[in-house]
Amino acid sequence: MARKEKLPDREQIIRRMWRLANAGAGDAVKLACFPPEEWCATDQLELDALTEFKRGSNGAVELKFADRGRLLERLLDAVDHSGEEQVDRFLQAMEEQGG
């Protein structure tokens, strides 16, 4: 029997968007600097914000990331429609986790 995955709730989605909006690019740059033969531990890299990775035949590397501005706009819209109390709880939780 196939296991149904529980859909994330609104707060979980907002938290995920917040993490993506604040994700760093350092691990993606590391990935770009090493040849594919040395990509042994990619599962340990923080690549969530990386949306596209291309390496051309001439060695040029192109990295594309999630649009932080758009994510932040959507986050603002989401929290604007959730009620002041929920916004306060969300921001307090983010501060407690170190943002």
C-alpha positions as a printed NumPy array, in Angstrom:
array([[  0.   ,   0.   ,   0.   ],
       [  1.383,   3.408,  -0.97 ],
       [  2.086,   5.717,   1.943],
       [  0.458,   9.108,   1.646],
       [  2.701,  11.963,   2.618],
       [  1.174,  14.613,   4.793],
       [  1.098,  17.97 ,   3.051],
       [  3.02 ,  20.705,   4.846],
       [  0.916,  23.237,   6.681],
       [  1.036,  26.949,   5.999],
       [  3.588,  27.681,   8.717],
       [  5.93 ,  24.942,   7.475],
       [  5.782,  26.399,   3.97 ],
       [  6.503,  29.884,   5.283],
       [  9.472,  28.558,   7.297],
       [ 10.825,  26.826,   4.192],
       [ 10.472,  30.022,   2.15 ],
       [ 12.304,  31.93 ,   4.899],
       [ 15.194,  29.437,   4.839],
       [ 15.423,  29.664,   1.05 ],
       [ 15.379,  33.462,   1.158],
       [ 18.313,  33.352,   3.602],
       [ 20.255,  30.464,   2.075],
       [ 23.897,  31.054,   1.306],
       [ 25.674,  30.371,  -1.955],
       [ 28.936,  29.079,  -0.495],
       [ 28.345,  25.381,  -1.031],
       [ 27.155,  25.948,  -4.606],
       [ 30.357,  27.861,  -5.307],
       [ 32.377,  24.987,  -3.803],
       [ 30.538,  22.595,  -6.097],
       [ 31.347,  24.795,  -9.09 ],
       [ 35.047,  24.961,  -8.194],
       [ 35.626,  21.213,  -8.014],
       [ 35.619,  18.872, -11.014],
       [ 32.784,  16.308, -11.157],
       [ 35.212,  13.515, -10.208],
       [ 35.547,  15.113,  -6.759],
       [ 31.8  ,  15.431,  -6.05 ],
       [ 31.786,  12.638,  -3.481],
       [ 29.903,  14.318,  -0.621],
       [ 27.299,  16.445,  -2.379],
       [ 24.583,  15.193,  -0.035],
       [ 26.287,  17.192,   2.733],
       [ 26.208,  20.465,   0.788],
       [ 23.537,  23.127,   1.356],
       [ 22.171,  23.468,  -2.176],
       [ 18.49 ,  24.185,  -1.542],
       [ 18.564,  27.665,  -3.107],
       [ 20.43 ,  26.425,  -6.204],
       [ 17.931,  26.114,  -9.057],
       [ 20.284,  25.515, -11.972],
       [ 23.866,  24.36 , -12.439],
       [ 25.581,  24.311, -15.844],
       [ 29.172,  23.567, -16.744],
       [ 30.027,  24.342, -20.345],
       [ 32.484,  22.402, -22.487],
       [ 34.859,  25.369, -22.174],
       [ 34.796,  25.069, -18.358],
       [ 32.498,  28.035, -17.755],
       [ 30.113,  27.505, -14.861],
       [ 26.665,  29.043, -14.526],
       [ 24.797,  28.98 , -11.234],
       [ 21.218,  30.175, -10.768],
       [ 19.551,  30.615,  -7.405],
       [ 16.052,  31.074,  -6.053],
       [ 14.875,  34.664,  -6.433],
       [ 15.251,  36.021,  -2.882],
       [ 13.33 ,  39.191,  -3.623],
       [ 10.347,  37.259,  -4.92 ],
       [ 10.476,  34.881,  -1.957],
       [ 10.523,  37.795,   0.46 ],
       [  7.605,  39.444,  -1.353],
       [  5.604,  36.232,  -1.094],
       [  6.535,  35.865,   2.562],
       [  5.387,  39.394,   3.272],
       [  2.133,  38.731,   1.464],
       [  1.654,  35.473,   3.369],
       [  2.21 ,  37.001,   6.773],
       [  0.065,  40.041,   5.926],
       [ -2.895,  37.732,   5.429],
       [ -2.35 ,  35.56 ,   8.478],
       [ -3.279,  37.912,  11.268],
       [ -1.063,  39.964,  13.525],
       [ -0.849,  37.321,  16.266],
       [  0.396,  34.637,  13.865],
       [  2.965,  37.033,  12.41 ],
       [  4.294,  37.801,  15.879],
       [  4.559,  34.077,  16.705],
       [  6.324,  33.376,  13.408],
       [  8.856,  36.177,  13.838],
       [  9.493,  35.19 ,  17.448],
       [ 10.124,  31.579,  16.378],
       [ 12.548,  32.77 ,  13.685],
       [ 14.453,  34.896,  16.191],
       [ 14.673,  31.973,  18.632],
       [ 16.104,  29.756,  15.884],
       [ 18.671,  32.336,  14.934],
       [ 16.778,  33.512,  11.859]])
